[in-house]
């Protein structure tokens, strides 16, 4: 009995000691945590709070540096004019409808300046409308509405296209009005040396034809065209042609492109237009181009040659400048040998004024011609509005 009483007392003591020990440890931990929190609170009170970083999308404050506004992608971006916004909204609707209905750095420059090479490379359907007006120092004015369109025919894997364009643009028309001229003499961009016309200086009219895209090893692009030039309703002029494009890289900075355009039309006969382009990419903004072009017509036994040097400055995403200097020579049976016919210097300012499909150009130029013995300068300036309707994807 005595032993049982001793055992009961021992168990009671152990049971009392265990919770006291646990409580004492928890209390010690809590006390330690409380002391640390109190010390931290005192430290934070003593030290001034550091400013929290502003979120990325927070507006800049007057205390911090301001962020520069984002670069515009076209000239009229962000305009607050109700009339302009209404006009552009209407043009957007028309552009979207027409775009579905008509369904290296050098090439980027061609695309920006709207050259015929860019037109040929475009996949699917496309419509370009241009309204150049050139004012000359003698008071004369050259003006016209030019267009070119190609419509990809269904179920042909984009190989067959219906081609309709201004007749003078159809087989061969340099921006100078022929290979005998120089880079900017005329109503096109200095880069726009059109090889999409049958012969230079066509009469006014319309061309309708079919184009088939071929795959020939070694060539970048090959096209076969057949169609009619309509100078008037009663005299359709049939034509046929083959165009070959070839491009290769000479070095990390130098590119070469060759264009051969062999054509026949009943009115002018057989002809060959050859063009050789060398592009030197200086950096992502500047490009130097040497462009040599020759044109031969069998019926007239006429040879024309031009040499143009062009310096392109892509100022920003919506503005480009092309400074050009060029010479032209002619060879005819009446005047054998290549004789200097013209030379000119100018600059083409091209602005993307609305999104990626509407452009405006200003092109001042000074030219000299052999018919005035190069004694009289022809100072002129060209203005042009251009709209390109096609799927930019």
Secondary structure, DSSP 8 states (H G I E B T S, - for coil): -HHHHHHHHHHHHHHHHHHHHHHHHHHHHHHHHHHHHHHHHHHHHHS--------TTS---SSS--------SSTTTT---HHHHHHHHHHHHHHHHHHHHT--HHHHHHHHHT-HHHHHH--S-EEEEEEEEEEETTS-EEE--EEEEEEE-TTTTT-EEEEEEEGGGSEEE-TTSSTTS-TTSSSS-TT--EEEESSSS--S-EEEEEEEEE--TT-SEEEEEEEEEESSTT-EEEEEEEEEEEEEESSSSEEEEEEEEEEEETTTEEEEEEEEEEEEE-SSSEEEEEEEEEEEETTTTEEEEEEEEEEEEEEETTEEEEEEEEEEEEEETTEEEEEEEEEEEEEEEEEEEETTTEEEEEEEEEEEEGGGTT-S-EEEEEEEEEEEEE---
